[in-house]
Amino acid sequence: MRKVVIGLLFLVCLSFRVEAAVVPSDDPVGQKVDVYFSDTFAKLKLAADAVSGPADFRKAMRPVITGVPGIFGGSYIDENWVIREVLFPSHFLARGFDLKGVGELHYFQDKLKEEPGAQLSEPAHGSIAQPRLIAMRYPIQKDGKVQGLVSMMVRTTFFLKAVGLDKAKAYEIICLGKSAETHGTLGDDYKEIRLSLPSTEWVIRYRM
C-alpha cells in the first residue's frame, strides 16, 4: 500500500496550501483531491470574510458557486447554529431550522468553539428527497469572535468525477475514523490520501 498524506491548513492569507510533501506526479487523483479542497475552502473563506449578515450572503457566495460544479445548496448559519438564509430561494423552508438538533453535527459544533476552522462533513447517504451530498462550512469571524458560518453542499457524484474517483475500481472515504462512502473491493494494493483540517480528518483509499 502506498500512502500520500495531504494537509489542508488555514493560513492568515486568503488561501490554503499542502502541509506535507508535494503529491507525487504518479498520483493524479491525490493531486486533484488536494486542489479541489484547497481551492473550494479558499473560496469559502473569501465568502466568509465578505459576508456581513444574511442579507448579503448570496452575493458573497456568487464567486464560490460559479467555480464549483454540482452545487446543491448552501446556507448562512448564525452563531447558534440556526439557518438564517439559503443559497437558493427554492430551499426557503430551511430558514429557521435549528441545526443543534442534528446529532451528526454535534461534534462540529463543539469543535467550532474549541478551534474555529474549515469543516468537512462525511458524505451523506442521500434519500428520495435529497441526493448524496458533501457539506463544507467556514466560520465567519469578526474581531476574533465566531459570528456564524457559510456553508455549501456539493453532490457527491460531482466531487467523485472532479477528482477522478468515478473511474476507480474501488474506493472508500473514511471520516473521523468512520467509513462513510464505499465502492467495490479495495484489496491490499490501494493508495491512501489523508486530509487534515482543524475540525475534520478524511482518509480516502482507492484502487484504479
Short mmCIF file of the C-alpha atoms (twelve columns), coordinates in Angstrom:
data_MODEL
# 
_entry.id   MODEL 
# 
loop_
_atom_site.group_PDB 
_atom_site.id 
_atom_site.type_symbol 
_atom_site.label_atom_id 
_atom_site.label_alt_id 
_atom_site.label_comp_id 
_atom_site.label_asym_id 
_atom_site.label_seq_id 
_atom_site.Cartn_x 
_atom_site.Cartn_y 
_atom_site.Cartn_z 
_atom_site.pdbx_PDB_model_num 
ATOM 1   C CA . MET A 1   0.000   0.000  0.000   1 
ATOM 2   C CA . ARG A 2   1.280   3.450  -0.876  1 
ATOM 3   C CA . LYS A 3   0.222   6.455  1.139   1 
ATOM 4   C CA . VAL A 4   0.013   10.127 0.254   1 
ATOM 5   C CA . VAL A 5   -0.527  12.490 3.175   1 
ATOM 6   C CA . ILE A 6   -2.096  15.850 2.346   1 
ATOM 7   C CA . GLY A 7   -2.664  18.537 4.983   1 
ATOM 8   C CA . LEU A 8   -5.043  21.416 4.301   1 
ATOM 9   C CA . LEU A 9   -4.353  24.090 6.889   1 
ATOM 10  C CA . PHE A 10  -5.800  27.535 7.428   1 
ATOM 11  C CA . LEU A 11  -3.392  30.368 6.589   1 
ATOM 12  C CA . VAL A 12  -3.562  34.032 7.534   1 
ATOM 13  C CA . CYS A 13  -3.574  34.826 3.828   1 
ATOM 14  C CA . LEU A 14  -6.597  34.015 1.685   1 
ATOM 15  C CA . SER A 15  -5.608  30.510 0.659   1 
ATOM 16  C CA . PHE A 16  -4.630  27.022 1.734   1 
ATOM 17  C CA . ARG A 17  -1.531  25.027 0.971   1 
ATOM 18  C CA . VAL A 18  -0.280  21.479 1.250   1 
ATOM 19  C CA . GLU A 19  1.318   20.792 4.636   1 
ATOM 20  C CA . ALA A 20  3.349   17.693 3.766   1 
ATOM 21  C CA . ALA A 21  5.375   16.755 0.686   1 
ATOM 22  C CA . VAL A 22  4.031   17.581 -2.743  1 
ATOM 23  C CA . VAL A 23  1.679   14.899 -4.029  1 
ATOM 24  C CA . PRO A 24  3.646   12.546 -6.326  1 
ATOM 25  C CA . SER A 25  3.180   13.075 -10.044 1 
ATOM 26  C CA . ASP A 26  2.097   9.438  -10.409 1 
ATOM 27  C CA . ASP A 27  -0.923  10.069 -8.190  1 
ATOM 28  C CA . PRO A 28  -3.244  12.268 -10.271 1 
ATOM 29  C CA . VAL A 29  -6.212  11.510 -8.014  1 
ATOM 30  C CA . GLY A 30  -4.307  12.718 -4.955  1 
ATOM 31  C CA . GLN A 31  -3.307  15.876 -6.778  1 
ATOM 32  C CA . LYS A 32  -6.883  16.578 -7.828  1 
ATOM 33  C CA . VAL A 33  -8.225  15.979 -4.306  1 
ATOM 34  C CA . ASP A 34  -5.647  18.422 -2.952  1 
ATOM 35  C CA . VAL A 35  -6.563  21.100 -5.493  1 
ATOM 36  C CA . TYR A 36  -10.309 20.526 -5.091  1 
ATOM 37  C CA . PHE A 37  -10.441 21.121 -1.345  1 
ATOM 38  C CA . SER A 38  -7.693  23.748 -1.265  1 
ATOM 39  C CA . ASP A 39  -9.496  25.834 -3.891  1 
ATOM 40  C CA . THR A 40  -13.000 25.306 -2.518  1 
ATOM 41  C CA . PHE A 41  -12.133 26.194 1.064   1 
ATOM 42  C CA . ALA A 42  -10.138 29.216 -0.098  1 
ATOM 43  C CA . LYS A 43  -13.270 30.444 -1.901  1 
ATOM 44  C CA . LEU A 44  -15.444 29.729 1.138   1 
ATOM 45  C CA . LYS A 45  -13.040 31.766 3.271   1 
ATOM 46  C CA . LEU A 46  -13.381 34.682 0.857   1 
ATOM 47  C CA . ALA A 47  -17.166 34.442 1.197   1 
ATOM 48  C CA . ALA A 48  -16.943 34.245 5.000   1 
ATOM 49  C CA . ASP A 49  -14.723 37.331 5.074   1 
ATOM 50  C CA . ALA A 50  -17.031 39.263 2.730   1 
ATOM 51  C CA . VAL A 51  -20.425 38.477 4.266   1 
ATOM 52  C CA . SER A 52  -21.785 40.830 6.902   1 
ATOM 53  C CA . GLY A 53  -25.062 39.032 7.556   1 
ATOM 54  C CA . PRO A 54  -27.880 37.028 5.985   1 
ATOM 55  C CA . ALA A 55  -28.844 39.884 3.648   1 
ATOM 56  C CA . ASP A 56  -25.651 39.758 1.585   1 
ATOM 57  C CA . PHE A 57  -24.958 36.016 1.901   1 
ATOM 58  C CA . ARG A 58  -25.978 35.158 -1.669  1 
ATOM 59  C CA . LYS A 59  -23.883 37.965 -3.128  1 
ATOM 60  C CA . ALA A 60  -20.845 36.827 -1.142  1 
ATOM 61  C CA . MET A 61  -21.319 33.248 -2.363  1 
ATOM 62  C CA . ARG A 62  -21.537 34.050 -6.101  1 
ATOM 63  C CA . PRO A 63  -17.770 33.655 -6.739  1 
ATOM 64  C CA . VAL A 64  -17.894 30.304 -4.940  1 
ATOM 65  C CA . ILE A 65  -20.779 28.664 -6.756  1 
ATOM 66  C CA . THR A 66  -19.583 29.754 -10.198 1 
ATOM 67  C CA . GLY A 67  -16.367 27.782 -9.730  1 
ATOM 68  C CA . VAL A 68  -17.609 24.533 -8.168  1 
ATOM 69  C CA . PRO A 69  -19.728 22.092 -10.233 1 
ATOM 70  C CA . GLY A 70  -22.572 20.178 -8.648  1 
ATOM 71  C CA . ILE A 71  -23.714 22.753 -6.084  1 
ATOM 72  C CA . PHE A 72  -26.888 21.522 -4.381  1 
ATOM 73  C CA . GLY A 73  -27.333 24.396 -1.963  1 
ATOM 74  C CA . GLY A 74  -25.864 26.375 0.864   1 
ATOM 75  C CA . SER A 75  -26.802 28.438 3.868   1 
ATOM 76  C CA . TYR A 76  -25.896 31.229 6.249   1 
ATOM 77  C CA . ILE A 77  -25.795 29.714 9.727   1 
ATOM 78  C CA . ASP A 78  -25.781 32.006 12.754  1 
ATOM 79  C CA . GLU A 79  -23.634 31.587 15.877  1 
ATOM 80  C CA . ASN A 80  -26.385 29.456 17.458  1 
ATOM 81  C CA . TRP A 81  -26.384 27.029 14.510  1 
ATOM 82  C CA . VAL A 82  -29.729 28.235 13.151  1 
ATOM 83  C CA . ILE A 83  -30.092 28.634 9.374   1 
ATOM 84  C CA . ARG A 84  -30.918 32.277 8.643   1 
ATOM 85  C CA . GLU A 85  -30.585 32.372 4.835   1 
ATOM 86  C CA . VAL A 86  -30.325 29.880 1.991   1 
ATOM 87  C CA . LEU A 87  -28.324 29.996 -1.201  1 
ATOM 88  C CA . PHE A 88  -31.205 29.095 -3.499  1 
ATOM 89  C CA . PRO A 89  -34.725 30.547 -2.976  1 
ATOM 90  C CA . SER A 90  -36.293 27.117 -3.593  1 
ATOM 91  C CA . HIS A 91  -34.825 25.957 -0.260  1 
ATOM 92  C CA . PHE A 92  -36.716 28.643 1.698   1 
ATOM 93  C CA . LEU A 93  -38.243 26.073 4.067   1 
ATOM 94  C CA . ALA A 94  -34.809 25.573 5.633   1 
ATOM 95  C CA . ARG A 95  -34.802 29.109 7.047   1 
ATOM 96  C CA . GLY A 96  -35.146 28.969 10.816  1 
ATOM 97  C CA . PHE A 97  -34.081 25.322 11.061  1 
ATOM 98  C CA . ASP A 98  -32.080 24.673 14.239  1 
ATOM 99  C CA . LEU A 99  -29.065 22.510 13.416  1 
ATOM 100 C CA . LYS A 100 -28.299 21.915 17.088  1 
ATOM 101 C CA . GLY A 101 -30.786 19.063 16.926  1 
ATOM 102 C CA . VAL A 102 -28.798 17.243 14.227  1 
ATOM 103 C CA . GLY A 103 -26.742 14.604 16.012  1 
ATOM 104 C CA . GLU A 104 -24.152 14.294 13.246  1 
ATOM 105 C CA . LEU A 105 -23.241 17.969 13.729  1 
ATOM 106 C CA . HIS A 106 -22.691 17.935 17.496  1 
ATOM 107 C CA . TYR A 107 -19.001 17.147 17.046  1 
ATOM 108 C CA . PHE A 108 -18.574 20.072 14.640  1 
ATOM 109 C CA . GLN A 109 -20.478 22.407 16.954  1 
ATOM 110 C CA . ASP A 110 -18.087 21.581 19.787  1 
ATOM 111 C CA . LYS A 111 -15.029 21.931 17.536  1 
ATOM 112 C CA . LEU A 112 -16.172 25.359 16.364  1 
ATOM 113 C CA . LYS A 113 -15.958 26.554 19.969  1 
ATOM 114 C CA . GLU A 114 -12.559 24.949 20.556  1 
ATOM 115 C CA . GLU A 115 -10.814 25.566 17.246  1 
ATOM 116 C CA . PRO A 116 -12.692 27.572 14.573  1 
ATOM 117 C CA . GLY A 117 -11.756 26.442 11.087  1 
ATOM 118 C CA . ALA A 118 -12.845 24.781 7.891   1 
ATOM 119 C CA . GLN A 119 -15.306 21.922 8.337   1 
ATOM 120 C CA . LEU A 120 -15.847 18.967 6.020   1 
ATOM 121 C CA . SER A 121 -18.677 16.595 6.914   1 
ATOM 122 C CA . GLU A 122 -18.800 12.952 5.933   1 
ATOM 123 C CA . PRO A 123 -20.640 12.193 2.677   1 
ATOM 124 C CA . ALA A 124 -24.383 11.943 3.331   1 
ATOM 125 C CA . HIS A 125 -26.031 8.797  2.015   1 
ATOM 126 C CA . GLY A 126 -28.922 10.659 0.429   1 
ATOM 127 C CA . SER A 127 -32.622 9.892  0.210   1 
ATOM 128 C CA . ILE A 128 -35.579 10.145 -2.133  1 
ATOM 129 C CA . ALA A 129 -35.797 13.883 -1.425  1 
ATOM 130 C CA . GLN A 130 -32.069 14.598 -1.366  1 
ATOM 131 C CA . PRO A 131 -29.061 13.272 -3.319  1 
ATOM 132 C CA . ARG A 132 -25.770 12.128 -1.811  1 
ATOM 133 C CA . LEU A 133 -24.012 15.253 -0.592  1 
ATOM 134 C CA . ILE A 134 -20.749 16.565 0.819   1 
ATOM 135 C CA . ALA A 135 -21.090 19.572 3.139   1 
ATOM 136 C CA . MET A 136 -18.376 22.175 3.628   1 
ATOM 137 C CA . ARG A 137 -18.522 25.055 6.117   1 
ATOM 138 C CA . TYR A 138 -16.305 28.004 7.001   1 
ATOM 139 C CA . PRO A 139 -16.626 30.214 10.101  1 
ATOM 140 C CA . ILE A 140 -17.452 33.909 9.927   1 
ATOM 141 C CA . GLN A 141 -15.167 35.674 12.391  1 
ATOM 142 C CA . LYS A 142 -15.308 39.333 13.385  1 
ATOM 143 C CA . ASP A 143 -12.993 40.847 15.992  1 
ATOM 144 C CA . GLY A 144 -11.803 37.367 16.936  1 
ATOM 145 C CA . LYS A 145 -15.308 36.030 17.618  1 
ATOM 146 C CA . VAL A 146 -17.264 33.466 15.605  1 
ATOM 147 C CA . GLN A 147 -20.482 35.057 14.355  1 
ATOM 148 C CA . GLY A 148 -21.718 32.195 12.200  1 
ATOM 149 C CA . LEU A 149 -20.775 30.061 9.238   1 
ATOM 150 C CA . VAL A 150 -21.161 29.972 5.483   1 
ATOM 151 C CA . SER A 151 -21.953 26.505 4.196   1 
ATOM 152 C CA . MET A 152 -22.135 24.782 0.850   1 
ATOM 153 C CA . MET A 153 -23.347 21.337 -0.216  1 
ATOM 154 C CA . VAL A 154 -21.982 19.590 -3.298  1 
ATOM 155 C CA . ARG A 155 -23.399 16.475 -4.904  1 
ATOM 156 C CA . THR A 156 -21.046 13.600 -4.129  1 
ATOM 157 C CA . THR A 157 -21.139 12.337 -7.709  1 
ATOM 158 C CA . PHE A 158 -19.717 15.655 -8.953  1 
ATOM 159 C CA . PHE A 159 -16.910 15.530 -6.383  1 
ATOM 160 C CA . LEU A 160 -16.017 11.974 -7.397  1 
ATOM 161 C CA . LYS A 161 -15.917 12.986 -11.059 1 
ATOM 162 C CA . ALA A 162 -13.876 16.131 -10.371 1 
ATOM 163 C CA . VAL A 163 -11.084 14.166 -8.670  1 
ATOM 164 C CA . GLY A 164 -11.218 11.035 -10.834 1 
ATOM 165 C CA . LEU A 165 -12.653 8.656  -8.244  1 
ATOM 166 C CA . ASP A 166 -15.630 7.982  -10.517 1 
ATOM 167 C CA . LYS A 167 -13.281 5.853  -12.624 1 
ATOM 168 C CA . ALA A 168 -11.806 3.935  -9.683  1 
ATOM 169 C CA . LYS A 169 -12.435 0.206  -9.443  1 
ATOM 170 C CA . ALA A 170 -12.819 0.641  -5.699  1 
ATOM 171 C CA . TYR A 171 -12.683 3.438  -3.134  1 
ATOM 172 C CA . GLU A 172 -13.545 4.173  0.479   1 
ATOM 173 C CA . ILE A 173 -13.998 7.555  2.169   1 
ATOM 174 C CA . ILE A 174 -13.442 7.491  5.922   1 
ATOM 175 C CA . CYS A 175 -14.471 10.500 8.024   1 
ATOM 176 C CA . LEU A 176 -13.168 10.765 11.591  1 
ATOM 177 C CA . GLY A 177 -12.416 7.056  11.615  1 
ATOM 178 C CA . LYS A 178 -15.851 6.043  10.304  1 
ATOM 179 C CA . SER A 179 -16.414 4.517  6.862   1 
ATOM 180 C CA . ALA A 180 -18.845 6.843  5.082   1 
ATOM 181 C CA . GLU A 181 -18.732 6.019  1.363   1 
ATOM 182 C CA . THR A 182 -17.569 2.827  -0.361  1 
ATOM 183 C CA . HIS A 183 -17.463 1.347  -3.825  1 
ATOM 184 C CA . GLY A 184 -16.046 -2.010 -4.942  1 
ATOM 185 C CA . THR A 185 -13.423 -4.073 -3.106  1 
ATOM 186 C CA . LEU A 186 -10.127 -2.387 -2.266  1 
ATOM 187 C CA . GLY A 187 -7.951  -5.429 -1.575  1 
ATOM 188 C CA . ASP A 188 -4.374  -4.760 -0.410  1 
ATOM 189 C CA . ASP A 189 -2.995  -2.724 -3.324  1 
ATOM 190 C CA . TYR A 190 -4.514  0.710  -2.860  1 
ATOM 191 C CA . LYS A 191 -3.416  4.310  -2.437  1 
ATOM 192 C CA . GLU A 192 -4.379  6.478  0.514   1 
ATOM 193 C CA . ILE A 193 -4.946  10.219 0.766   1 
ATOM 194 C CA . ARG A 194 -5.248  11.866 4.174   1 
ATOM 195 C CA . LEU A 195 -6.943  15.263 4.542   1 
ATOM 196 C CA . SER A 196 -6.427  17.075 7.830   1 
ATOM 197 C CA . LEU A 197 -8.486  20.156 8.672   1 
ATOM 198 C CA . PRO A 198 -8.890  21.828 12.069  1 
ATOM 199 C CA . SER A 199 -12.248 20.101 12.538  1 
ATOM 200 C CA . THR A 200 -12.028 17.019 10.355  1 
ATOM 201 C CA . GLU A 201 -9.926  14.159 9.141   1 
ATOM 202 C CA . TRP A 202 -10.797 12.383 5.917   1 
ATOM 203 C CA . VAL A 203 -8.975  9.317  4.626   1 
ATOM 204 C CA . ILE A 204 -9.616  8.336  1.004   1 
ATOM 205 C CA . ARG A 205 -8.436  4.895  -0.083  1 
ATOM 206 C CA . TYR A 206 -8.731  3.948  -3.734  1 
ATOM 207 C CA . ARG A 207 -7.675  1.473  -6.397  1 
ATOM 208 C CA . MET A 208 -7.813  2.396  -10.082 1 
# 
